[in-house]
Amino acid sequence: MRDYELTLILKPDLGEEGVANTSERIKGWITGNGGEVLSVTNAGRKRLAYPIKHMRDASYVVMQVRARPEVLPGVERNLKLSEDVLRHMFLRI
């Protein structure tokens, strides 16, 4: 098992409840594939350096994840298909 940091940039129109629901859904994808979510930090809404899909603001969420490397492709596939996620990035810690 390795430690990762998952940074998510979510749509700004989700609101607090939408961000929480999206975070829970992503946690379910990780734990469903055999991973473990250690912590979730809602970094709030911030201005983007450049527009993404014509949006200037976005909500940021950072997750500390412990998982096997073979778990990540399945989770990344779901993240790419999710309409609420503008960008995501896994970093190995």
C-alpha positions as MATLAB code, in Angstrom:
seq = 'MRDYELTLILKPDLGEEGVANTSERIKGWITGNGGEVLSVTNAGRKRLAYPIKHMRDASYVVMQVRARPEVLPGVERNLKLSEDVLRHMFLRI';
ca = [
       0.000    0.000    0.000;
       1.241    3.461   -0.903;
       0.220    6.919    0.257;
      -1.186    9.373   -2.278;
      -2.614   12.851   -2.256;
      -5.620   13.387   -4.526;
      -6.328   17.012   -5.414;
      -9.709   17.736   -6.966;
     -10.938   20.877   -8.711;
     -14.728   20.788   -8.693;
     -17.373   22.901  -10.417;
     -18.096   26.142   -8.547;
     -21.891   25.834   -8.780;
     -22.034   22.704   -6.583;
     -22.215   24.569   -3.281;
     -21.177   23.148    0.090;
     -23.621   20.253    0.011;
     -22.710   19.323   -3.568;
     -18.999   19.345   -2.742;
     -19.644   17.084    0.260;
     -21.755   14.683   -1.840;
     -19.139   14.547   -4.604;
     -16.382   13.917   -2.043;
     -18.378   11.054   -0.510;
     -18.990    9.550   -3.955;
     -15.248    9.674   -4.752;
     -14.432    8.162   -1.346;
     -16.785    5.315   -2.257;
     -14.903    4.703   -5.510;
     -11.597    4.530   -3.643;
     -12.794    2.275   -0.826;
     -14.775    0.124   -3.268;
     -11.562   -0.670   -5.148;
      -9.665   -1.639   -1.995;
      -8.178    1.728   -1.029;
      -8.480    3.731    2.160;
      -9.199    7.458    2.567;
      -7.213    8.840    5.499;
      -8.464   12.445    5.448;
     -10.528   14.861    3.374;
      -9.863   18.607    3.413;
     -12.216   21.063    1.771;
      -9.890   23.898    0.729;
     -12.806   26.102   -0.307;
     -13.601   28.085   -3.403;
     -10.714   29.832   -5.174;
     -10.061   31.822   -8.309;
      -8.422   29.828  -11.112;
      -5.267   31.037  -12.855;
      -6.948   30.411  -16.209;
     -10.496   29.455  -17.221;
     -11.397   25.761  -17.283;
     -14.538   25.034  -19.321;
     -15.373   28.772  -19.218;
     -15.314   28.849  -15.386;
     -13.142   31.311  -13.465;
     -13.697   29.917   -9.924;
     -13.675   26.374   -8.565;
     -13.926   24.424   -5.311;
     -10.820   22.569   -4.171;
     -10.777   19.298   -2.204;
      -7.629   17.466   -1.063;
      -7.744   13.796   -0.002;
      -5.047   11.717    1.653;
      -5.372    8.191    0.232;
      -3.678    4.869    0.940;
      -4.051    2.351   -1.878;
      -2.293   -0.122   -4.130;
      -1.073    1.277   -7.475;
      -3.493   -0.923   -9.452;
      -6.453    0.826   -7.765;
      -5.677    4.223   -9.311;
      -6.615    3.578  -12.986;
     -10.171    2.577  -12.039;
     -10.617    5.646   -9.830;
      -9.095    7.947  -12.479;
     -11.493    6.572  -15.078;
     -14.461    7.471  -12.873;
     -12.991   10.928  -12.185;
     -12.629   11.614  -15.915;
     -16.241   10.588  -16.520;
     -17.632   12.668  -13.656;
     -19.135   15.963  -14.807;
     -18.563   17.612  -11.416;
     -14.762   17.182  -11.550;
     -12.963   19.760  -13.689;
      -9.428   18.508  -12.946;
      -7.788   15.937  -10.683;
      -4.256   14.912   -9.792;
      -2.810   11.983   -7.843;
       0.570   12.596   -6.211;
       2.578    9.881   -4.508;
       3.721   11.077   -1.100;
];
